[in-house]
Amino acid sequence: MNGAMTVVTFLEEKGVPFAFGYPGGPILDIYDAIYKRKFNHILTRHEQGAVHAAEGYAKLTGKPGVVIATSGPGATNLVTGLADAFLDSVPIFAITGAVARDSIGKDAFQEADITGITQPITKYSYLVMSPEDLYPTLEEAWKLTTEGRNGPVLVNIPKDILSMEIACKLPTGHGKIMHRPQRKKADNQVENVYHAIWQAKRPLMIIGGGLVLSENAPSLMREFTEKTGIPVAFTMMGKGGIDEKHENSLGLIGMHGTPQADKALDEADLLLAVGCRFSDRMIGNPDRYMDDREQVVIHVDIDPAEISKNIHANIEIEDDAANFFTCMLSGFPKKSLPKAWQIWREKLFAIREEYALDNAKHYPLDDSLFPQAVVREISKLYKNDNPILVTDVGQNQLYATQHFRVSSPRSFLTSGGLGTMGVGLPFGIGAALAEKSRPVVVFVGDGGFQMTIQELGTLCEQHLPLKIIILDNQSLGMIHQLQKVFCKQRYSASAMLANPDFCTIAKAYGIDGMKVTNKEELLKGAKALHDAKGPFVLHVLTNADMMVYPMIPAGKNPEDILLFDDER
């Protein structure tokens, strides 16, 4: 078989159900092999849509999402998605075509050094330069996507290797064996961790995306928090790691976290952080957490590079979240819980009760169509359906994170580290293709939606029952908010005054939709969205002056939190 057939056969052997992509000249042989093998391929309308859809699939399933692109602009159009996957630990297997080997470095048509371009934003970027290396490289790259901390890899294959005949008997090598230093595993730290915990008076556990990505870790963590009584807060990427209605859940932590979670962060004398990296969205001012602060930090992460990178850890554990909690539960000491913990818990839960974000008194459902109330109303409709929540980036992301309830892991898909606008629709497509038995609900803003709006064509072609809610405030909402607060209302390039009728565009793709401007229309439209058998677009007109609260300004501390209507 030729190199292209080798690639497609390899994907079949790995059980890949489909690949996302967009054809081009240098990878024509791959698409010919796809045709001959009847391999399932999802044609998106743009390579960026393809890689984001692959992310959506991978985020939901934990399996590598496969994306195929041609050389030059096709490959460079993958860059944003690869960077997004790299920061959020998403396993992506990207295959790109390259110009023929004798043309490399000669500025040939559609030549770009995608191997060099993507080195900083992939776990590894391969350039195959001999036919004998093709299959072993594919094997090694595939393994690397889910080895240790998940992430994207890219395999760049020259055009002539794709067309070249390769021996039918494929080698079965295991690739390179890389030396890694011995890690500080959880089984050696159980006694130290429990000693630190029992000494604490105000402990707090923080869970991040690493916990959600670790198989069985959420259920083990739940058992641990129920045994110890330690309250739990989650980062945005950790949403779904604990049922938000669980008695020990404090909700979202960080810049737009709940008052109780940020109060806990401010006053805790012990932080047990599992699968999170103390990013600037969580810790605004890291200087507060220097060595002289009377606070013990226990940091658990599968990636040693993340430990003590932003905040110094007193106890470092370089391990998978599931293994950490397995070790902690197996070594659980038969000891009564410190009495001080009850006072600590009651204080935090009283704040949780006072400032409950789902309290309608702050944002009632009326003709103002507060986006918080809109999200809350749609969340109620899906409360018994175990939905998959997908968001774009911006205010819509935060409204959905705060007000749409998620109760199970891998049920919340968003762009965390890179904050990529335009991911909502393709993420939703990838999720709906991966899981057809659960509803997929996508919240987008008018800005981000227009970045990948062409993927409505993919949605229609695949007959996916995606439910899309556009929170249209005729502006780049988060930029508008920041300019209002920090630039004395100097609104520079944040208005979007020529937004189209999104329902008319959806209709052109054969997708039903409804535009709503008041409470009565919203109630009708939300029910139509929930009951629709196929895809549906709900276009909600909201006010540009609405703000996402709570908010801790960048670089500030939890005590600087702004609550509802500037209430401190």
Protein Blocks (a to p, Z undefined) as FASTA:
>chain_A
ZZklmmmmmmmmnopabdcddddfklmmmmmmmmmnopacdddfbfklmmmmmmmmmmmn
opacdddddehjlmmmmmmmmmmmmmnopacddddddddfklgoplpghiacfklmmmmm
cfbdcddfbfklmmmmmmmmmmmmmgojaddddddddfklmmpccdfbacfbebjadddd
ddddfklmmmmmmmmmmmpmbdcddddfklmmpghklmmmmmmmmmnopacdddfklgoj
acfkbfklgbjedjklcfklmmmmmmpcbdcdehiahiaklmmblmlmgfklccdddddd
fblklgoklpccfbdcdddfklmmmmmmmmoccddddfklmmmmmmmmmmmmmmocklmk
lmccdfkopaklmmmmmmmmmmmnopaddddedjklmmmmmmmccfbehiaccdfklopg
hklmmmmmmmmmmmmkbccdddddfklmmmmmmmmmmmmmnopabdcddddehiafklmm
mmmmmnoopaghkacfkbccfklmmmmnopacdddfbfklmmmmmmmmmmpmbdcddddd
ddfkbccdddddehiafklpcceehiZZ
